[in-house]
Amino acid sequence: MKEYISNLIYESLNKKIPLDTIQRTTSDSKLINYDYASSIFISNKNLDFQDFKSRMTKNKGIACVEQVNDFVNICLDRVFFLNEFNIGIKKEKKKVMVEFSSPNTNKPLHIGHVRNTLLGNALSNLLSKKYEVVRANLINDRGIHICKSMLAYMKFSKFKSPEEAKTKSDLFVGDCYVLFNNAEKENPKIIEEAEALLLKWEAKDPDTLVLWTKMNDWALKGMKKIYNEFGIDFDVWFFESEIYDKGKDIIFDAYNKGKVELDTELGYTVKFGDKPEDYKVVLRKNGTCIYITQDIYLAKLKIEKYKLDKSIYVVGSEQNDYFDKLIKVLEHIGIPEIADKMEHYSYGMISLPSGKLKSREGNVVDAYTLIDAIRQEALEILKEKQSNKSSEDLKGEAKQIADAAIKYFILKYDAKKDFVFDIKTSLSFDGNSGPYILYSYARICSLLKKMQETKFKPLKSIEKLETKEELNLGRIMLKYPDRLSEAIEKESVHFLVNYITDLANHFNTTYANIKLITKDKEIANRFLFYTKMKSIFNDVFAIMGIKPLERM
């Protein structure tokens, strides 16, 4: 929409106007009757406003143009634009990979993974509106942490399988990891046994590989259940065990070219500045791999194999320094074309009110515990509100409400912010929550159904917005294409969460204050109008990964 206004201004002035000089006016300002404000007259004081106004208002869709000091306020013909309304974004021939979730296979997904996974999925959905998106998951399935779980399984586990333990498969593996940690507190030297097991794995000892495969399968089976619960799929799966040592050739090549140094204490090191901290070890001095060894290779593999224009890593803010140095390492060793396409999508910490949920490790809550607690709470709320429904219906609805509650609460925040996840707040029906926007959507669906029952004579297009409340609703609806474009440009899903909440608020106020089912022609107009509103909700729900409910 901004581009459309900018083009009209250009045609009226014969002068290109930067998009940042055109802004949407706010709903709560004195400019509520206007849709856009532009500061073009600040740098163009000699312009003839009356001539500009005459030219602008000759265009379809421009209802009025007014000057206030150096600003121009523009009012759209909202009916015209609503009839022309298109929530789509022009596609660009760019390919983006988003890597997210990236768990370890020594324990189940925890609440931090839930934020990462839902944020990465929503970001992928958002960017796919404009680009081709590849969703990737890197499974960290090797290393000392995996061997700790394996060793504990052999030495301490009372059960030989998740089925025997009567628990979920990934929780079973996580319990083994807890057993190791408890044993290490009593006997610190047990780490030597885990290190020996890692050496056997690297030497491809057959018995070790059989156990490793079995326990990894258990872990992945459970993780995939969580992904399925949230409706999340991946296009590409990378496994650390398949690539962990493949960065060696790149590092040795850079070493031969003098771009990597061999420090007798630190190992193979890249120095990219004069400060003491301006270095990164990329390989141990004995030639064995560390985490960045594989990341150097994987960064290159992603971009070259999948012909990416951008490679995004959704990883917590505690890894900011790591990714900053990874990019500098890639630049320094001679592959800046890879580094230039990489982006660390950093996000903040998520926590729970202390003491509210106990975890299997005592400090981190696993995804199952969180999901089950929210579903149970949602079910109790529904039992009070809808006692006439069957138990199965209530459980199904509670599951969708809980899903929306989790996704909304996590996605409503700027990704960089830390926050505390509060279950009761997430399940509120009173506003700024997943259940609230689900209820608003169900109300729109109910309204449209009631309108259809009147058997009104359909219209091909909206002819009139009947009330000032609906004029303002139309104004908010017409913001959506701009808000979607801004969200894509800034990679900010929370822009759309805030937008749909604002739209829901204004709709519910209109619903409460205005009689919406009146005369035949008014119903026909409103049916088209609220059908368009429903399409906006569906679009935002699809980005957030929320499955809507048409009845609540």
C-alpha positions as CSV (number, residue, x, y, z in Angstrom):
1,M,0.0,0.0,0.0
2,K,2.9,2.4,0.9
3,E,4.4,1.8,-2.6
4,Y,1.0,2.5,-4.2
5,I,0.8,5.9,-2.3
6,S,4.4,6.6,-3.1
7,N,3.8,6.0,-6.8
8,L,0.8,8.3,-6.8
9,I,2.8,11.0,-5.1
10,Y,5.5,10.5,-7.7
11,E,3.0,10.9,-10.6
12,S,1.6,14.0,-9.0
13,L,5.0,15.7,-8.3
14,N,7.1,14.0,-11.0
15,K,9.5,13.3,-8.1
16,K,10.4,10.0,-6.4
17,I,9.5,10.0,-2.7
18,P,11.4,7.8,-0.2
19,L,9.1,5.3,1.5
20,D,10.2,6.3,4.9
21,T,8.7,9.8,4.4
22,I,5.2,8.1,4.2
23,Q,3.8,6.7,7.4
24,R,0.6,5.1,8.6
25,T,-1.4,7.2,11.0
26,T,-2.2,5.7,14.4
27,S,-5.7,4.6,15.5
28,D,-5.7,6.6,18.7
29,S,-4.5,9.9,17.2
30,K,-6.4,12.9,16.0
31,L,-5.6,11.7,12.5
32,I,-8.0,8.7,12.8
33,N,-9.9,9.8,9.7
34,Y,-6.6,9.7,7.7
35,D,-4.6,6.7,6.6
36,Y,-1.2,8.1,5.7
37,A,0.9,11.1,6.6
38,S,3.8,12.3,4.5
39,S,6.6,14.8,5.3
40,I,7.2,15.6,1.7
41,F,6.7,19.4,2.1
42,I,9.6,19.6,4.7
43,S,12.1,19.2,1.9
44,N,9.9,20.6,-0.9
45,K,8.6,23.9,0.5
46,N,8.1,25.5,-2.9
47,L,5.6,22.9,-4.0
48,D,2.1,24.1,-4.9
49,F,-0.1,22.2,-2.5
50,Q,-3.4,22.9,-4.3
51,D,-2.0,21.6,-7.6
52,F,-0.7,18.5,-5.8
53,K,-4.1,18.0,-4.1
54,S,-5.9,18.3,-7.3
55,R,-3.7,15.7,-9.0
56,M,-3.8,13.3,-6.1
57,T,-7.6,13.3,-5.7
58,K,-8.1,12.4,-9.3
59,N,-6.7,9.0,-8.6
60,K,-8.9,6.1,-7.7
61,G,-8.9,5.3,-4.1
62,I,-7.8,8.7,-2.8
63,A,-10.7,10.3,-0.8
64,C,-9.0,13.4,0.5
65,V,-5.7,15.2,0.8
66,E,-5.1,17.9,3.5
67,Q,-2.0,19.9,4.5
68,V,-1.1,20.5,8.1
69,N,2.1,22.7,8.3
70,D,4.8,20.7,6.4
71,F,2.8,17.4,6.5
72,V,0.3,16.0,4.0
73,N,-2.5,13.8,5.4
74,I,-4.1,11.3,3.0
75,C,-7.4,9.6,3.4
76,L,-8.1,6.5,1.4
77,D,-11.4,5.5,-0.1
78,R,-11.6,2.5,2.1
79,V,-14.4,0.8,0.2
80,F,-12.4,1.0,-3.0
81,F,-9.3,-0.5,-1.5
82,L,-11.2,-3.2,0.4
83,N,-12.7,-4.3,-2.8
84,E,-9.2,-4.4,-4.3
85,F,-7.8,-5.9,-1.2
86,N,-5.1,-8.6,-1.7
87,I,-3.2,-10.0,1.3
88,G,-0.5,-11.5,-1.0
89,I,3.0,-10.3,-1.3
90,K,4.9,-10.1,-4.6
91,K,7.3,-13.1,-4.6
92,E,11.0,-12.6,-5.2
93,K,13.3,-15.2,-6.7
94,K,15.4,-15.7,-3.5
95,K,16.0,-18.8,-1.6
96,V,16.4,-18.7,2.2
97,M,17.2,-21.6,4.6
98,V,16.1,-21.3,8.2
99,E,17.8,-23.7,10.6
100,F,15.9,-24.1,13.9
101,S,15.2,-26.4,16.8
102,S,18.6,-28.2,16.6
103,P,18.4,-30.4,19.7
104,N,20.8,-32.8,21.3
105,T,19.8,-36.4,21.4
106,N,20.8,-37.0,25.0
107,K,17.6,-35.6,26.4
108,P,14.1,-34.4,25.4
109,L,13.1,-31.0,24.0
110,H,12.8,-28.5,26.8
111,I,11.0,-25.1,27.1
112,G,14.0,-23.3,25.5
113,H,13.7,-25.6,22.5
114,V,9.9,-24.9,22.4
115,R,10.6,-21.2,22.0
116,N,13.3,-21.8,19.3
117,T,11.1,-24.3,17.4
118,L,8.0,-22.1,17.4
119,L,9.9,-19.0,16.6
120,G,11.8,-20.7,13.7
121,N,8.7,-22.2,12.3
122,A,6.8,-18.9,12.4
123,L,9.8,-17.1,10.8
124,S,9.9,-19.7,8.1
125,N,6.1,-19.3,7.4
126,L,6.5,-15.5,7.4
127,L,9.5,-15.4,4.9
128,S,7.8,-18.0,2.7
129,K,5.2,-15.3,1.8
130,K,7.9,-13.7,-0.2
131,Y,10.8,-16.2,-0.7
132,E,11.4,-19.8,-1.3
133,V,12.2,-21.2,2.2
134,V,14.0,-24.4,3.2
135,R,13.4,-25.5,6.8
136,A,16.4,-27.2,8.3
137,N,17.1,-29.1,11.5
138,L,20.6,-29.9,12.7
139,I,20.5,-32.9,15.1
140,N,23.5,-32.9,17.5
141,D,23.7,-36.6,17.8
142,R,27.4,-37.2,18.8
143,G,29.8,-36.1,21.4
144,I,30.5,-36.5,25.1
145,H,27.0,-35.6,26.2
146,I,25.6,-38.4,24.1
147,C,28.1,-40.8,25.5
148,K,27.1,-39.8,29.1
149,S,23.5,-41.0,28.4
150,M,24.9,-44.2,26.8
151,L,27.2,-45.0,29.7
152,A,24.5,-44.4,32.3
153,Y,22.1,-46.7,30.4
154,M,24.7,-49.5,30.5
155,K,25.7,-49.0,34.1
156,F,22.7,-47.7,36.0
157,S,19.4,-48.0,34.2
158,K,16.9,-50.4,35.8
159,F,15.1,-50.7,32.4
160,K,16.3,-51.8,29.0
161,S,13.8,-49.8,27.0
162,P,11.2,-47.0,27.2
163,E,8.5,-49.6,26.9
164,E,9.8,-51.4,29.9
165,A,10.1,-48.2,31.8
166,K,6.6,-47.1,30.6
167,T,7.8,-43.7,29.6
168,K,8.2,-41.7,26.4
169,S,11.3,-42.7,24.4
170,D,13.2,-39.3,24.6
171,L,12.3,-38.9,28.3
172,F,13.9,-42.3,28.8
173,V,17.1,-41.2,27.2
174,G,17.0,-38.0,29.3
175,D,16.5,-40.0,32.5
176,C,19.8,-41.8,31.6
177,Y,21.5,-38.5,31.3
178,V,20.2,-37.5,34.7
179,L,21.5,-40.8,36.1
180,F,25.0,-39.9,34.8
181,N,25.0,-36.5,36.3
182,N,23.9,-37.9,39.6
183,A,26.7,-40.5,39.5
184,E,29.3,-37.9,38.5
185,K,28.5,-36.0,41.7
186,E,29.5,-39.1,43.7
187,N,32.4,-40.1,41.4
188,P,33.9,-37.3,39.2
189,K,36.2,-39.8,37.6
190,I,33.3,-41.5,35.7
191,I,33.7,-38.8,33.0
192,E,36.8,-40.8,32.0
193,E,34.6,-43.7,31.1
194,A,32.4,-41.5,29.0
195,E,35.5,-40.1,27.2
196,A,36.7,-43.6,26.5
197,L,33.2,-44.5,25.1
198,L,33.5,-41.5,22.8
199,L,36.8,-42.7,21.5
200,K,35.3,-46.1,20.8
201,W,32.4,-44.4,18.9
202,E,34.9,-42.4,16.8
203,A,36.8,-45.7,16.2
204,K,33.5,-47.1,14.9
205,D,33.4,-49.9,17.5
206,P,30.4,-52.1,16.4
207,D,28.8,-52.6,19.8
208,T,29.1,-48.9,20.6
209,L,27.5,-48.0,17.3
210,V,24.6,-50.4,17.9
211,L,23.9,-48.8,21.3
212,W,24.4,-45.3,19.9
213,T,21.9,-45.9,17.1
214,K,19.3,-47.4,19.4
215,M,19.4,-44.5,21.9
216,N,19.5,-41.8,19.1
217,D,16.4,-43.5,17.6
218,W,14.6,-43.3,20.9
219,A,15.5,-39.7,21.3
220,L,14.5,-38.7,17.8
221,K,11.2,-40.7,18.0
222,G,10.1,-38.6,21.0
223,M,11.2,-35.3,19.5
224,K,9.3,-36.0,16.3
225,K,6.2,-36.5,18.4
226,I,6.6,-33.0,19.7
227,Y,7.1,-31.6,16.2
228,N,4.0,-33.4,15.1
229,E,2.0,-32.0,18.1
230,F,2.9,-28.5,17.0
231,G,2.3,-29.2,13.3
232,I,6.0,-28.6,12.3
233,D,7.8,-30.2,9.4
234,F,11.4,-29.9,8.1
235,D,12.6,-30.1,4.5
236,V,16.2,-31.0,5.4
237,W,17.7,-32.9,8.3
238,F,21.4,-32.5,9.1
239,F,23.1,-34.9,11.5
240,E,26.3,-33.9,13.3
241,S,27.5,-37.5,13.2
242,E,27.6,-37.3,9.4
243,I,29.5,-34.0,9.1
244,Y,31.5,-33.4,12.3
245,D,34.9,-34.0,10.8
246,K,34.3,-32.7,7.3
247,G,35.5,-29.2,8.1
248,K,39.1,-30.5,8.5
249,D,40.0,-30.2,4.8
250,I,38.8,-26.5,4.7
251,I,40.9,-25.8,7.8
252,F,44.0,-27.6,6.6
253,D,43.8,-25.8,3.3
254,A,43.6,-22.5,5.0
255,Y,46.5,-23.5,7.2
256,N,48.6,-24.3,4.2
257,K,47.8,-20.8,2.8
258,G,48.9,-19.2,6.1
259,K,45.4,-18.1,7.1
260,V,45.2,-20.5,10.1
261,E,48.0,-20.8,12.7
262,L,49.0,-23.8,14.8
263,D,49.2,-22.6,18.4
264,T,51.1,-25.2,20.5
265,E,48.8,-24.7,23.4
266,L,45.4,-23.8,21.9
267,G,45.5,-25.7,18.6
268,Y,44.6,-24.6,15.1
269,T,43.6,-21.0,15.5
270,V,42.2,-18.1,13.3
271,K,43.3,-14.6,14.4
272,F,41.2,-11.8,13.0
273,G,42.2,-8.8,15.0
274,D,44.8,-7.2,17.3
275,K,42.8,-7.6,20.6
276,P,43.6,-10.6,22.8
277,E,40.1,-12.0,22.3
278,D,40.2,-11.6,18.5
279,Y,40.8,-15.3,17.8
280,K,38.9,-18.6,17.5
281,V,40.3,-22.2,17.9
282,V,38.9,-24.2,14.9
283,L,40.6,-27.6,15.5
284,R,42.3,-29.2,18.5
285,K,46.1,-29.4,18.2
286,N,45.9,-33.2,17.8
287,G,43.6,-32.7,14.8
288,T,40.4,-33.8,16.5
289,C,37.2,-31.8,15.8
290,I,35.3,-29.2,17.9
291,Y,31.9,-27.8,17.2
292,I,33.1,-25.0,14.9
293,T,34.9,-27.5,12.7
294,Q,31.6,-28.9,11.5
295,D,29.9,-25.4,11.4
296,I,32.5,-24.2,8.9
297,Y,31.8,-27.1,6.6
298,L,28.0,-27.0,7.1
299,A,27.9,-23.2,6.4
300,K,29.5,-23.9,3.1
301,L,27.5,-27.0,2.3
302,K,24.2,-25.2,2.9
303,I,24.8,-22.3,0.6
304,E,26.5,-24.2,-2.2
305,K,24.3,-27.3,-2.3
306,Y,21.0,-25.5,-1.9
307,K,22.0,-22.4,-3.8
308,L,20.9,-20.1,-1.0
309,D,20.7,-16.3,-1.0
310,K,20.5,-16.3,2.8
311,S,21.2,-18.8,5.5
312,I,19.5,-18.1,8.9
313,Y,20.4,-19.7,12.2
314,V,17.8,-19.5,14.9
315,V,20.0,-19.8,18.0
316,G,19.7,-18.2,21.5
317,S,21.5,-15.0,22.4
318,E,24.0,-16.8,24.6
319,Q,25.7,-17.8,21.3
320,N,26.0,-14.2,20.0
321,D,29.7,-14.2,20.4
322,Y,30.1,-17.6,18.8
323,F,28.3,-16.7,15.7
324,D,30.1,-13.4,15.4
325,K,33.4,-15.2,15.5
326,L,32.2,-18.0,13.1
327,I,31.4,-15.3,10.5
328,K,34.7,-13.6,11.0
329,V,36.5,-17.0,10.7
330,L,34.8,-17.7,7.4
331,E,35.8,-14.2,6.1
332,H,39.4,-14.6,7.3
333,I,40.0,-18.1,5.8
334,G,38.9,-17.0,2.4
335,I,35.2,-17.7,1.9
336,P,33.6,-14.3,2.5
337,E,30.9,-15.2,0.0
338,I,29.6,-17.7,2.5
339,A,29.9,-15.4,5.5
340,D,28.0,-12.6,3.7
341,K,24.9,-14.8,3.4
342,M,24.8,-16.0,7.0
343,E,22.6,-14.5,9.6
344,H,22.3,-15.3,13.3
345,Y,18.7,-14.8,14.3
346,S,19.3,-14.3,18.0
347,Y,16.5,-14.7,20.6
348,G,16.3,-14.2,24.4
349,M,15.6,-16.5,27.3
350,I,12.3,-18.0,28.3
351,S,11.6,-19.1,31.9
352,L,8.8,-20.2,34.1
353,P,7.6,-18.8,37.4
354,S,9.8,-20.6,40.0
355,G,8.2,-23.7,41.5
356,K,5.3,-23.9,39.1
357,L,6.5,-26.9,37.1
358,K,9.0,-29.5,38.2
359,S,11.4,-30.9,35.6
360,R,13.1,-34.3,35.4
361,E,16.4,-32.6,35.9
362,G,15.3,-30.2,38.5
363,N,16.1,-27.0,36.5
364,V,14.7,-27.2,33.0
365,V,11.1,-28.1,32.1
366,D,10.7,-30.5,29.2
367,A,8.2,-29.8,26.4
368,Y,5.9,-32.7,27.4
369,T,5.4,-31.2,30.9
370,L,4.7,-27.8,29.6
371,I,2.2,-29.0,26.9
372,D,0.4,-31.4,29.3
373,A,0.1,-28.7,32.0
374,I,-1.4,-26.2,29.6
375,R,-3.8,-28.7,28.0
376,Q,-5.0,-29.8,31.5
377,E,-5.6,-26.2,32.5
378,A,-7.4,-25.4,29.3
379,L,-9.6,-28.5,29.8
380,E,-10.6,-27.3,33.3
381,I,-11.5,-23.9,32.0
382,L,-13.7,-25.4,29.2
383,K,-15.4,-27.8,31.7
384,E,-16.6,-24.7,33.5
385,K,-17.6,-22.8,30.4
386,Q,-19.1,-25.6,28.3
387,S,-20.4,-28.3,30.6
388,N,-22.9,-29.5,27.9
389,K,-20.1,-30.8,25.6
390,S,-18.9,-34.4,25.5
391,S,-15.6,-35.2,27.2
392,E,-13.9,-36.0,23.8
393,D,-15.1,-32.7,22.2
394,L,-13.8,-30.8,25.2
395,K,-10.4,-32.6,25.0
396,G,-10.1,-31.8,21.3
397,E,-11.0,-28.1,21.8
398,A,-8.7,-27.9,24.9
399,K,-5.8,-29.2,22.8
400,Q,-6.3,-26.5,20.1
401,I,-6.7,-23.8,22.7
402,A,-3.6,-24.9,24.5
403,D,-1.6,-25.0,21.2
404,A,-2.8,-21.4,20.4
405,A,-2.0,-20.3,23.9
406,I,1.6,-21.5,23.7
407,K,2.3,-20.2,20.3
408,Y,0.7,-16.8,20.8
409,F,2.4,-16.2,24.2
410,I,5.9,-17.1,22.7
411,L,5.4,-15.2,19.4
412,K,3.9,-12.0,20.9
413,Y,7.3,-10.9,22.2
414,D,10.1,-9.3,20.2
415,A,12.5,-12.3,19.6
416,K,15.4,-10.6,21.4
417,K,13.5,-10.1,24.7
418,D,13.6,-12.4,27.7
419,F,10.2,-13.3,29.3
420,V,8.5,-15.5,31.8
421,F,5.9,-17.9,30.4
422,D,2.8,-17.8,32.6
423,I,0.3,-20.5,32.0
424,K,-2.8,-18.7,33.4
425,T,-2.1,-15.6,31.5
426,S,-1.5,-17.6,28.3
427,L,-5.0,-19.1,28.6
428,S,-6.9,-15.9,29.4
429,F,-9.9,-15.3,27.2
430,D,-9.9,-11.5,28.0
431,G,-7.4,-10.3,25.5
432,N,-3.7,-10.4,24.3
433,S,-3.7,-14.2,24.2
434,G,-4.2,-17.2,21.9
435,P,-7.6,-18.1,23.3
436,Y,-8.8,-14.5,22.8
437,I,-7.9,-14.4,19.1
438,L,-9.4,-17.9,18.6
439,Y,-12.6,-16.7,20.2
440,S,-12.6,-13.5,18.1
441,Y,-12.2,-15.7,14.9
442,A,-15.0,-18.0,16.0
443,R,-17.2,-15.0,16.6
444,I,-16.5,-13.8,13.0
445,C,-17.4,-17.3,11.7
446,S,-20.6,-17.3,13.8
447,L,-21.6,-13.8,12.5
448,L,-21.1,-14.9,8.9
449,K,-23.1,-18.0,9.4
450,K,-26.0,-16.0,10.9
451,M,-25.8,-13.6,8.0
452,Q,-26.1,-16.5,5.5
453,E,-29.1,-17.8,7.3
454,T,-31.0,-14.5,6.4
455,K,-30.7,-15.5,2.8
456,F,-29.7,-12.0,1.7
457,K,-29.2,-11.1,-1.9
458,P,-25.4,-11.2,-2.5
459,L,-23.4,-8.3,-3.8
460,K,-20.3,-8.6,-6.1
461,S,-18.5,-5.9,-4.2
462,I,-18.7,-3.8,-1.0
463,E,-20.7,-0.7,-1.7
464,K,-20.6,1.0,1.7
465,L,-19.2,0.8,5.2
466,E,-22.3,1.3,7.3
467,T,-20.8,2.8,10.5
468,K,-17.9,4.9,11.8
469,E,-16.8,1.8,13.7
470,E,-16.6,-0.2,10.5
471,L,-14.9,2.6,8.7
472,N,-12.2,2.4,11.3
473,L,-12.1,-1.4,11.1
474,G,-11.6,-1.1,7.4
475,R,-8.8,1.3,8.1
476,I,-7.1,-1.3,10.3
477,M,-7.7,-4.1,7.8
478,L,-6.0,-2.0,5.1
479,K,-2.9,-1.8,7.2
480,Y,-2.3,-5.5,6.8
481,P,-0.3,-5.6,3.6
482,D,2.1,-2.9,4.9
483,R,2.4,-4.6,8.3
484,L,3.1,-7.9,6.6
485,S,5.8,-6.3,4.4
486,E,7.4,-4.7,7.5
487,A,7.3,-8.0,9.4
488,I,9.1,-9.8,6.5
489,E,11.6,-7.0,6.0
490,K,12.5,-6.9,9.8
491,E,11.9,-10.6,10.3
492,S,9.6,-9.8,13.2
493,V,6.7,-12.2,13.7
494,H,5.5,-10.2,16.7
495,F,4.5,-7.3,14.5
496,L,1.7,-9.5,13.1
497,V,0.7,-10.9,16.5
498,N,0.2,-7.4,17.8
499,Y,-1.6,-6.4,14.6
500,I,-4.1,-9.3,14.8
501,T,-4.8,-8.6,18.4
502,D,-5.5,-4.9,17.6
503,L,-7.9,-6.0,14.8
504,A,-9.6,-8.5,17.2
505,N,-10.0,-5.7,19.8
506,H,-11.7,-3.4,17.3
507,F,-13.9,-6.1,15.9
508,N,-15.1,-7.1,19.4
509,T,-15.9,-3.5,20.3
510,T,-17.8,-3.1,17.0
511,Y,-19.6,-6.4,17.6
512,A,-20.6,-5.4,21.1
513,N,-21.8,-1.9,20.2
514,I,-23.4,-2.2,16.7
515,K,-26.3,-4.3,15.5
516,L,-24.7,-6.1,12.6
517,I,-27.6,-8.1,11.2
518,T,-30.1,-5.5,9.9
519,K,-31.4,-4.8,6.4
520,D,-30.8,-7.1,3.5
521,K,-28.4,-4.8,1.6
522,E,-26.5,-3.9,4.8
523,I,-26.0,-7.6,5.5
524,A,-24.8,-8.2,1.9
525,N,-22.1,-5.4,2.4
526,R,-21.1,-6.7,5.8
527,F,-20.9,-10.3,4.7
528,L,-18.2,-9.3,2.1
529,F,-16.5,-7.0,4.6
530,Y,-16.2,-9.6,7.5
531,T,-15.3,-12.3,5.0
532,K,-12.2,-10.2,4.1
533,M,-11.5,-9.8,7.8
534,K,-11.7,-13.6,8.3
535,S,-9.1,-14.0,5.5
536,I,-6.7,-11.8,7.4
537,F,-7.1,-13.9,10.6
538,N,-6.5,-17.0,8.5
539,D,-3.3,-15.6,7.0
540,V,-1.9,-14.6,10.4
541,F,-2.9,-17.9,12.0
542,A,-1.0,-19.7,9.2
543,I,2.1,-17.7,9.9
544,M,1.9,-18.3,13.6
545,G,1.1,-22.0,13.0
546,I,-2.2,-21.8,14.8
547,K,-5.2,-24.0,13.7
548,P,-8.4,-21.9,14.0
549,L,-11.6,-22.9,15.6
550,E,-14.8,-21.9,13.9
551,R,-16.9,-22.7,17.0
552,M,-16.1,-22.1,20.7
